[in-house]
Amino acid sequence: MIFKRVLGMGAVLALAIGAQHDIASAQSVPQSAASSTQQVRKSAQAVHVGGVTVAAAISSGKGHKPPPEPPYNGTPPLLFNGGGPCFFFPCDHGAVMMTASTGPLVVVPIFWNPAGWSMTSSYKNIITSYLADVAKMSGQTQNVFSVVDEYSGSNGQIHYNVKLGPVINDTDPLPADGCTLDASDTSGIYADGSGYNACLDDAQLQAEVDSVTAANSLPHDLTHIYVLYLPKGVESCFLPGETTSPADGQGCTINHWPTAVYCAYHSTDLVSAVYANMAYPIYASPVGFTCGSDASFPVLQSPNGNPDADTEISPTSHEIIEAITDPDGETGWYDASFYEIGDECAYIYGRTRGAPGAYFNQVINGGHFLTQTEFSNNVFAASGGQAGCVQSASQEH
């Protein structure tokens, strides 16, 4: 069977292995998501698709604190994969982002917010403020972005140096559905009981990124990442067609079917645009899945008083950092199970501060945020394999 290349290389396999591991962990993936990834695994052995933030089961814990967290999720250490053959185009041959040769990483958020679709100004402003704060703290060692400084690629050492590019409010209308929205998924998806009204496949998301970047004269290179935020009510899937069966490798955002797999992912498209698909955040879902901190905590944590934006910030961090260390999903950094740097520490937060319901673990330019940790090979080695997920490079010493 020929499997269509839909994401950057390296991660549907990581997704499958990740889900299998997570079933046995405190941050377990729901069984329907796990069964989906078992189908994806069959196709993923022949191709690499990467950078997926896997949906998790809602925590059944009590009290205010999460249960003891695992030291990591995968089979570290992270290994550099830059010298082998490339199986798909585009291939970066081990090049990474945010090096001296690529310059600062320019993060361009694209808020796809057509008329009639839900995406509040507060949601966009909090996410934009987070990205601006990450940029302002470039070169410092007190947040998760600093962890990437210990990694390098064929084009040199990574240095934490982020710039916020143009913030694009994309009002283009949504295209006709590329994937087939099932009637059962029109309700009971989000915490408020609402559901999807449209379904877009990965090729359609790539097309929108390419259209927006062309309209704004923005380049496709290893300097820029285009972070595409979808409005509430839009399901997205790897492939066109049905959303109910994983038989052909289909995977989608949280729904009522075995294809319920992911919250977000990153990739490089066929015209070399590095992008991330950021589905509108789902948490406290009637389905029993989440993309938020209620995978670990008994209740969702919202340090900025906006549960949607606060939930979206962690997968945003996950996908941007993975793109830095593995932009093509094939020749960057991942472990023996194809876990990338963010996969190793998904839903692992470490020490938190603040009041219950508003916990945070990152203070970035004075802003309070809750994000997953990121994986440090240095800490893994120094601890004899007993630790690895850290909140910042300052924890490496």
Secondary structure, 3 states (H helix, E strand, C coil): CCCCCCCCCCCHHHHHHHHHHHHCCCCCCCHHHHHHHHHHHHHHCCCCCCCEEECEECCCCCCCCCCCCCCCCCCCCCEECCCCCCCCCCCCCCCCCCECCCCCEEEEEEEECCCCCECCHHHHHHHHHHHHHHHHCCCCCCCHHHHHHHCEECCEEECCCEEECCCEEECCCCCCCCEECCHHHHECCCCCCECCCEEEEHHHHHHHHHHHHHHCCCCCCCCEEEEEECCECEEEECCCEECCCCCCCCCEECCCCCCEEEEEEEEECCCCCEEEEECCCCCCCCCCEECCHHHCCCCCCCCCCCHHHHHHHHHHHHHHHHHHHCCCCCCCEECCCCCCCCHHHCCCCCCCECCCCCCECEEECCEEECCCCEECHHHHHHCCCCCCEECCHHHHC
